[in-house]
Amino acid sequence: MKYTTFYMGLLCSVLVQPSYAQNTVVGKIGFAKGNSAAQQTNEAPRILAKDTPVYQGDNIQTSDASFVIVDFTDGSKINVRPNSNFKIDTFDTSTKNAKFTVYEGAVRASTGDIATTGQDNFQIKTPTATLKGDKDSDYTVYVCKEQCNNAKKTPDVSVAKVVDIKGDVYAQNRANKNDGEHKLSLGANLNAQDYLTSQADSYVVMVFRDGEKVTLQANSEFDIVQYDYQQTGKKDKILFTLAAGGMRALTGSIGKKDHDAYAVNTPVATIGIRGTEYDLQCTGDCIEESNIENNGFIDDDTSGMISYVQQGTIAQTNASGEHLVNQGQISFINNLNAQPIQLAQIPVQLIEKMNSVPRPSTAPNPEKLFDKSAESTKSGTYATVNKGSAKLEMNKKISSLDNEKSLKGTKLSSGESSFSGESSDSVAKLEATPHVIAQDNENVASDIKAAQNSGANCAVQ
């Protein structure tokens, strides 16, 4: 879908400036790339560029390879994706009321202050359904029409998905020489040989195809050295490296079925598992020599690695041999040659770092994230909650008492997706993220990075 007529005659250097004295400014364009414009009823269209004001009643349209991010005055953000038609129907901070419509294409929204007063106050309507967002939520709404039935589906070869993230976390694939370091976002795909780096006050939660769940803490470096799962001619295997910082992990099916198929390399030991949930935390430089007393306290300057097992057992192997750490035990290893020291209690700094990030057990299961269907996409509304929660309701009224449940809408939690078609009587939950949304979530971060690198802040390139 291309809005050629919509943009005819518009030039980057000449911006149409109609009078909007009767309308209220509800936000501004935080970022713009490509061909995008806004239009009021009976007014000429306006090219959208960075810092351009947006008004209640604006109808925003984007063309191929174009998108705009609208920063609203209540702190909410809506990324209007390529080939989309989106309208700001109502936006009133005084009455706490925000209503939008997606006629075609997709938007990715994160809620602001208005949503804190209730999910009915922040709504995105489509031709078939209405999504009501809870506070502190992030979700994607995709309206597919004729083009979806003919869309070519790109195979999802990723090994993991980002299901929660805070701050700045970057990834770079060691196997791809042309792949530069890129910032991760919710829904991003991760691949074998991706090297992750987290900055201060940041974390990322990953879910792998076999159900392995990993939370990478702030100031950490993590390498997906090898990940083979259900590949023809290959044995299932996981090999990670924690080069610095800390991680929390919950074992998936690979480690549970074959203990020898799972390992995490660290600066002081290789970690094997027996089906477990555990925490690893490097302290100091992680590998320098120092004298340790078994007093249950480790200074921040003390170098080594702390292990804490919440469930099951881990095996720590280095030059001193193999040593088991059982459920509830805390172990400290000073260097590659040192034997573990069992600590009487969890060090204070480890507790603080553990509590600052989510437990991996809270992450969704892989069945909700990886689309295994080969069917073409049906026309209708697709919605995925990337973070938080929302409710999806059908627009049309249903008189049948059998459909009373559908009248109440379908509650979606983080990682869950749903579909509502034109002929549907209810909202159907999906087993996995629809590929049209998964692919677009993958493009969100790369689109912004590419536009910023090009220095683009003009709507027409």
C-alpha positions in Angstrom: 0.0 0.0 0.0 1.5 3.4 -1.1 -0.1 6.8 -0.4 1.3 8.4 -3.6 -1.7 10.7 -4.0 -1.5 11.7 -0.4 2.0 13.0 -0.8 1.8 14.5 -4.3 3.2 17.9 -4.4 4.7 17.9 -0.9 8.3 18.9 -0.6 10.7 18.6 2.3 11.7 22.2 2.2 8.1 23.5 1.9 5.9 22.6 4.8 2.2 23.3 4.6 1.1 25.2 7.7 -2.7 25.4 8.1 -4.2 27.2 11.0 -5.1 24.9 14.0 -6.1 27.5 16.6 -9.3 25.6 17.3 -7.4 22.4 17.9 -5.3 21.3 20.9 -1.7 20.3 20.6 -1.5 16.8 22.1 2.1 16.0 21.4 4.9 16.2 18.9 6.9 14.0 16.5 9.8 12.5 18.4 11.2 10.9 15.3 10.3 10.7 11.6 11.7 8.8 8.7 10.5 8.6 5.1 7.2 9.8 3.8 4.7 10.6 6.5 2.0 13.2 6.8 -0.9 14.3 9.0 -4.2 15.8 7.9 -7.2 17.4 9.6 -10.7 17.2 8.1 -11.0 19.7 5.2 -7.4 20.8 5.6 -4.3 20.3 3.5 -1.9 17.6 4.6 1.2 18.5 6.6 4.6 16.8 6.3 5.8 15.3 9.6 9.3 15.8 10.8 11.0 15.8 14.1 9.4 18.2 16.7 6.4 18.8 14.4 3.3 19.3 16.7 0.4 16.9 16.4 -3.2 17.8 17.2 -6.4 16.1 18.3 -8.1 14.9 15.1 -4.9 14.3 13.1 -5.0 11.5 10.7 -1.5 10.2 10.2 -0.4 8.1 7.2 2.9 6.5 6.5 4.2 5.1 3.2 6.7 2.3 2.4 9.8 2.2 4.7 8.4 5.1 6.7 7.4 5.6 10.3 6.9 8.3 12.9 7.0 8.2 16.7 4.4 10.4 18.4 5.4 11.6 21.9 2.2 12.5 23.7 1.9 15.0 26.5 1.0 12.4 29.1 4.2 10.4 28.4 2.7 7.8 26.1 4.3 7.0 22.8 2.9 5.6 19.6 5.2 4.3 16.8 3.1 4.5 13.6 4.7 1.8 11.4 5.2 1.7 7.6 2.1 1.7 5.3 -0.3 2.6 8.1 -3.3 4.8 8.5 -3.8 6.1 12.1 -6.0 8.7 13.7 -6.0 10.6 17.0 -9.7 10.7 17.7 -9.6 12.0 21.3 -6.8 13.0 23.6 -7.7 15.0 26.7 -5.4 14.9 29.8 -8.0 16.8 31.9 -10.6 14.1 31.5 -8.0 11.3 31.2 -9.4 10.2 27.8 -7.4 8.9 24.9 -8.9 7.2 21.9 -7.2 6.3 18.6 -8.1 4.3 15.5 -5.9 2.1 13.3 -7.6 1.7 9.9 -4.7 -0.1 8.3 -1.2 -1.1 9.1 0.3 -1.2 12.6 1.2 0.8 15.6 3.3 0.0 18.6 2.1 1.8 21.7 3.4 2.4 25.3 1.0 3.9 27.7 1.5 7.0 29.8 -0.3 8.8 32.6 -3.8 8.6 31.1 -3.7 4.8 31.3 -3.0 4.9 35.1 -6.6 5.9 35.7 -8.0 2.7 34.1 -7.7 0.7 30.9 -11.0 2.2 29.5 -9.2 5.5 29.3 -6.6 4.5 26.7 -8.1 2.7 23.7 -6.9 1.8 20.2 -9.8 0.8 17.9 -9.5 -1.2 14.6 -12.2 -2.3 12.1 -12.9 -5.4 14.2 -11.8 -4.9 17.8 -10.6 -2.4 20.5 -7.5 -2.8 22.6 -7.6 -1.2 26.0 -4.1 -0.7 27.5 -3.2 -1.0 31.2 -0.7 1.3 32.8 3.0 0.7 32.1 2.2 -1.5 29.1 3.7 -1.8 25.7 1.8 -3.6 22.8 1.5 -3.9 19.1 -1.7 -3.7 17.1 -1.6 -4.8 13.5 -4.6 -4.5 11.0 -4.2 -6.9 8.1 -6.2 -6.6 4.9 -5.8 -8.1 1.5 -2.0 -7.8 1.6 -1.7 -10.1 4.5 -3.1 -13.1 2.6 -0.3 -12.8 0.0 2.4 -11.9 2.4 5.5 -14.0 2.2 6.4 -15.4 5.5 10.1 -15.1 6.5 11.2 -18.2 8.5 11.9 -17.4 12.1 15.4 -18.9 12.7 16.0 -17.0 16.0 17.0 -19.0 19.1 15.6 -16.6 21.7 13.3 -13.6 22.1 13.6 -10.5 24.3 10.6 -10.6 26.6 11.6 -7.8 29.1 14.2 -5.1 28.9 15.2 -2.0 30.8 17.8 0.6 29.8 20.5 0.0 27.2 21.4 -3.6 26.2 23.3 -4.2 22.9 24.0 -7.3 20.8 26.4 -8.1 18.0 26.6 -11.3 16.1 30.2 -12.7 15.9 29.3 -14.9 12.9 28.2 -12.0 10.7 31.1 -9.7 9.9 28.6 -7.1 8.5 26.5 -7.1 11.7 27.3 -4.0 13.8 26.3 -3.6 17.4 22.6 -2.8 17.7 20.4 -1.9 20.6 17.9 -4.5 21.7 14.2 -3.8 22.3 11.1 -5.8 23.4 10.4 -8.6 21.0 13.8 -8.6 19.4 15.2 -11.8 18.0 18.5 -13.3 19.3 20.6 -15.7 17.4 23.5 -18.1 18.0 26.8 -16.3 18.4 25.1 -13.1 19.6 27.3 -11.3 22.1 25.3 -9.2 24.5 26.5 -6.2 26.6 24.3 -4.5 29.2 25.0 -1.0 30.5 24.5 0.5 34.0 20.9 0.3 35.4 19.9 -2.1 32.6 18.8 -5.7 32.2 17.3 -8.0 29.6 15.2 -11.2 30.0 15.5 -13.8 27.2 13.4 -16.9 26.5 15.0 -19.6 24.4 13.1 -22.1 22.2 13.6 -25.0 24.6 12.2 -23.0 27.5 15.6 -21.9 28.9 15.1 -18.4 30.5 17.9 -16.1 31.3 18.0 -12.6 32.9 21.2 -10.7 32.2 22.0 -8.1 34.8 23.5 -4.6 34.5 27.1 -4.1 33.5 27.3 -7.7 32.1 28.6 -9.5 29.0 27.0 -12.6 27.8 27.8 -14.8 24.7 25.4 -17.3 23.1 28.3 -19.4 21.9 26.2 -22.3 20.7 22.5 -23.1 20.7 21.3 -26.2 18.8 17.7 -27.3 19.3 15.6 -29.6 17.2 17.9 -29.2 14.2 18.1 -32.1 11.7 21.4 -34.0 12.1 22.5 -32.1 15.3 22.4 -33.0 18.9 20.6 -30.5 21.2 23.2 -28.4 22.9 23.6 -25.1 24.9 26.9 -23.3 25.5 26.9 -19.9 27.0 29.7 -17.6 28.3 29.2 -15.1 31.2 32.3 -12.9 30.6 31.4 -10.3 33.2 28.6 -9.2 35.5 25.7 -11.4 36.5 22.9 -13.6 35.3 19.9 -15.5 36.6 18.9 -18.7 34.7 16.1 -21.3 34.7 16.8 -24.5 32.8 14.8 -25.5 29.8 14.3 -28.9 28.2 17.8 -29.3 26.8 19.5 -29.2 30.2 16.8 -31.3 31.9 17.1 -34.1 29.3 20.8 -34.2 29.0 23.0 -32.6 31.6 26.1 -33.0 29.4 24.4 -30.9 26.7 24.4 -27.7 28.9 27.3 -25.5 30.0 28.1 -21.9 31.0 31.7 -20.8 30.9 32.8 -18.2 33.4 36.2 -16.7 34.2 36.6 -19.0 37.2 34.7 -22.2 36.3 32.4 -24.0 33.9 28.9 -24.4 35.2 26.9 -27.5 34.5 23.4 -28.2 35.7 21.2 -30.9 37.0 17.9 -29.2 36.2 17.8 -26.0 38.2 17.3 -22.3 38.8 20.5 -20.5 39.7 22.3 -17.1 40.0 25.8 -16.2 39.0 27.5 -13.0 39.9 31.1 -11.8 39.2 32.6 -9.6 41.8 35.6 -7.3 41.3 37.5 -8.3 38.1 36.2 -11.8 38.7 39.6 -13.5 38.2 42.3 -11.7 40.3 43.9 -13.4 43.3 42.8 -12.3 46.8 42.5 -13.7 50.3 39.0 -14.8 51.2 37.6 -15.5 54.7 34.6 -17.7 55.1 32.6 -15.1 56.9 29.6 -14.8 54.5 30.7 -11.4 53.3 32.4 -10.4 50.0 33.6 -6.9 49.3 32.8 -5.3 46.0 36.5 -5.2 45.3 37.0 -8.9 46.0 37.4 -10.8 42.8 35.7 -14.0 42.0 32.3 -15.5 41.3 29.3 -16.1 43.6 26.8 -18.9 42.8 23.5 -19.3 44.4 21.2 -22.3 43.7 17.5 -21.7 44.1 16.3 -25.0 42.7 18.2 -28.2 41.9 21.9 -28.5 41.7 24.8 -27.0 39.7 28.3 -28.5 39.1 31.3 -26.2 39.1 34.4 -27.5 37.3 37.8 -25.9 37.2 41.4 -26.9 37.8 40.5 -28.0 41.4 38.0 -30.5 40.1 34.2 -30.8 40.0 32.2 -29.4 42.9 28.4 -29.6 43.4 26.3 -26.8 44.8 22.9 -27.9 46.0 19.6 -26.0 46.5 19.9 -23.2 49.0 23.7 -23.2 49.0 26.0 -20.2 48.2 29.4 -20.8 46.7 32.3 -18.5 46.0 35.3 -19.2 43.7 38.3 -16.9 43.7 40.0 -18.0 40.4 40.4 -20.9 37.9 42.6 -22.9 40.3 40.7 -22.3 43.5 38.3 -24.6 45.2 34.8 -23.2 46.0 34.2 -21.7 49.5 30.7 -22.3 50.9 29.3 -19.0 52.3 27.0 -18.9 55.3 24.7 -16.3 53.7 24.0 -14.5 50.5 26.3 -11.4 50.2 24.4 -8.2 50.5 25.5 -6.9 47.1 24.2 -10.1 45.5 20.8 -9.8 47.1 20.6 -6.2 45.9 21.5 -7.1 42.3 19.1 -10.1 42.3 16.2 -8.0 43.5 16.9 -5.3 40.9 16.0 -7.6 38.0 13.1 -10.0 37.3 13.4 -13.7 38.1 13.5 -15.7 34.8 10.7 -17.9 36.1 8.3 -14.9 35.6 9.0 -14.9 31.8 6.4 -16.4 29.4 6.8 -19.9 27.9 8.2 -20.3 24.4 5.0 -21.6 23.0 3.6 -18.0 23.2 6.6 -16.5 21.4 7.7 -18.7 18.5 5.3 -19.1 15.6 5.5 -22.6 14.2 2.5 -22.2 11.8 3.1 -22.2 8.1 -0.3 -20.8 7.2 -0.7 -17.4 5.5 -2.0 -14.6 7.7 -5.8 -14.1 7.7 -7.3 -10.6 7.4 -8.2 -9.1 10.7 -6.7 -7.5 13.9 -3.7 -9.0 15.5 -2.5 -7.8 18.9 0.6 -8.7 21.0 1.4 -7.5 24.5 5.1 -6.9 24.7 5.1 -5.8 28.3 2.4 -5.3 30.9 -1.2 -6.2 30.0 -4.2 -5.2 28.0 -7.8 -6.2 27.1 -9.1 -6.8 23.5 -12.8 -6.5 22.9 -14.9 -7.1 19.8 -16.5 -4.0 18.3 -19.7 -5.6 17.2 -22.4 -6.5 19.6 -23.2 -10.2 20.1 -26.6 -11.2 21.2 -26.0 -14.9 21.8 -25.8 -15.8 25.5 -23.2 -18.4 24.5 -20.8 -15.6 23.7 -21.2 -13.7 27.0 -17.6 -14.4 27.8 -16.4 -12.7 24.5 -18.4 -9.6 25.5 -16.1 -9.1 28.4 -13.1 -9.2 26.2 -9.9 -11.2 26.3 -7.2 -10.3 28.9 -3.7 -10.4 27.4 -0.6 -10.6 29.5 3.0 -10.0 28.6 4.0 -12.3 25.7 0.4 -13.2 24.7 -1.2 -12.5 21.4 -4.7 -12.6 19.9 -6.7 -12.4 16.7 -10.1 -11.0 15.8 -11.4 -11.4 12.2 -14.3 -9.7 10.4 -16.4 -12.8 10.6 -15.4 -13.7 14.1 -17.8 -13.7 17.1 -15.0 -13.6 19.7 -11.3 -12.8 20.2 -9.1 -15.9 19.8 -5.8 -16.2 21.8 -2.9 -17.4 19.7 -0.3 -19.9 20.6 2.6 -17.7 19.4 3.4 -14.2 18.4 2.0 -13.7 14.8 4.8 -13.5 12.3 3.6 -10.1 10.9 4.1 -8.7 14.4 7.3 -10.6 15.2 8.9 -9.4 12.0 7.8 -5.8 12.7 9.0 -5.8 16.3 12.4 -7.0 14.9 12.4 -4.0 12.5 11.5 -1.3 15.1 15.0 -1.0 16.7 16.9 -1.4 13.3 14.6 1.2 11.6 15.3 3.8 14.3 19.0 3.1 14.3 19.3 3.3 10.5 17.4 6.6 10.4 19.5 8.1 13.1 22.8 7.0 11.5 21.7 8.6 8.2 21.0 11.9 10.1 17.4 11.9 8.8 15.0 14.2 10.4 13.1 15.2 7.3 10.0 13.4 6.3 10.9 13.2 2.5 14.2 11.7 1.5 
